[in-house]
Amino acid sequence: MAEASLSEQDIALLRADTPGIANRIHFNNAGAGLAPRPVLEAVKDHLDLEAETGGYEARDQANDAYSAFYANIAALIGARSHEIAYVENATRAWDMAFYAIDFRPGDRVITGRAEYVSNYVALLQMKEKAGIEIDLIEDDAHGQIDLSALKAAITPRTRLIALTHVPTFGGLINPAEDVGEIARQRGVLYLLDACQSVGQLPLNVSHIGCHMLSATGRKFLRGPRGTGFLYVSETVLDQLTPPFVDLESTRWIDAHTYALRQDAKRFENWERFVAGQIGLGLAASYAIGWGIGRLSKRICDLGAILRTELASQRGIDVHDKGLGKCGIVTFCVKGEAPEATLHRLQAHAINVSVSNASSARIDLPQRGLSALVRASVHAYNTDAEVEAFMHAVLDTAKPARGQSLSKRDDPGSIQNAV
Ligand SMILES: Cc1ncc(COP(=O)(O)O)c(C=O)c1O
């Protein structure tokens, strides 16, 4: 059954909860989403409590909210609370899983062209240090990871499939579940980078079949900056030795002995942004409250509207790959550098970001691209904002009421903009 969408009234409520929408059009949710009021208040309240009563005492008083983080994140991705670790960002979450694998020379890791820059450089470092081999799988005709090529690349030396679900630089949604099925059939560890998909797509680790999943708090989940989490299936916990240990991840037994924790907290460290952990737990329950499926439908539908509008303009090239696409829309205005487009939009109080080839060495250069403008919508964005965005991109006057923007693809209009 198709997922119900959010009503106009729902969107109005979402906007009423989002102070950040007041003075800007925020199409940079893939950078950082705007936090909803309950999350903001929870973080501020905890910081106030720390200031009033002391940090350790505040942590004790906030124990319920602090602990709720694990249950809320578990509910968000269909995991169990003891399979969740709080980590300060998606990169470190991914690292804690990746560097926990006991790689041997000649071990192979499979990855794809969407892989995030920090993950890929970690693969290169492991190649240098431990002698692993990287198997880079080509895209299929749709621009997604090629499943037949992936299957064929698996050898007895394959230790890991590392896949980025949604890349930082495009609207592509990689077929994470199909990859999970292959990983399951072939008995290979599977680490999914869900940094750009958490909060914008429904995620269920049992359906996906990943053993580990890393994510950040600040993007589509709308949590505080400097927060993230790692999921590790209890079925593989024993195979993974955290690269760092401390008093949180272990029990110190005597002068010669320590024991690792028997849950995913073996990937945590003790000192942390407690207010952030509380805020992220709340962001997860806030999203669940709206229904991830409904939020996702709205985000993808609005992304599709924006993509169609941009693609209908002769002076604009849209660059998103993949069969199914999400709320991230990448494009270039012909004759204008992406940085210049960003600055022009900033002057209209519109936030976007730019994805550069320096963060996408195995994708953008291959497509002849050095940079892209990245516009990324959330459920609290509106059709009217998309329309205003289009006028700003084209730098044209607002059309008369009823005049459809997508029919105004006169190349002359874009000439004004470049
Ligand atoms: C696909 C992907 N993975 C990982 C990251 C890293 O996230 P963080 O900045 O939270 O470490 C990003 C950030 O943009 C990303 O887009």
The ligand as a MOL file (V3000), in Angstrom:
LIG
                    3D

  0  0  0     0  0            999 V3000
M  V30 BEGIN CTAB
M  V30 COUNTS 16 16 0 0 0
M  V30 BEGIN ATOM
M  V30 1 C 27.2110 9.8770 2.6910 0
M  V30 2 C 27.8950 10.5300 3.8480 0
M  V30 3 N 28.5350 9.7760 4.7480 0
M  V30 4 C 29.1630 10.2860 5.8070 0
M  V30 5 C 29.1760 11.6530 6.0190 0
M  V30 6 C 29.9280 12.1910 7.2030 0
M  V30 7 O 29.0710 12.6350 8.1850 0
M  V30 8 P 29.6280 13.4270 9.4570 0
M  V30 9 O 29.9760 14.7790 8.9490 0
M  V30 10 O 28.5170 13.4130 10.4390 0
M  V30 11 O 30.8250 12.6990 9.9360 0
M  V30 12 C 28.5170 12.4970 5.1310 0
M  V30 13 C 28.5120 13.9510 5.3590 0
M  V30 14 O 28.1370 14.7420 4.5270 0
M  V30 15 C 27.8510 11.9240 4.0070 0
M  V30 16 O 27.2180 12.6780 3.1110 0
M  V30 END ATOM
M  V30 BEGIN BOND
M  V30 1 1 1 2
M  V30 2 1 2 3
M  V30 3 2 2 15
M  V30 4 2 3 4
M  V30 5 1 4 5
M  V30 6 1 5 6
M  V30 7 2 5 12
M  V30 8 1 6 7
M  V30 9 1 7 8
M  V30 10 2 8 9
M  V30 11 1 8 10
M  V30 12 1 8 11
M  V30 13 1 12 13
M  V30 14 1 12 15
M  V30 15 2 13 14
M  V30 16 1 15 16
M  V30 END BOND
M  V30 END CTAB
M  END
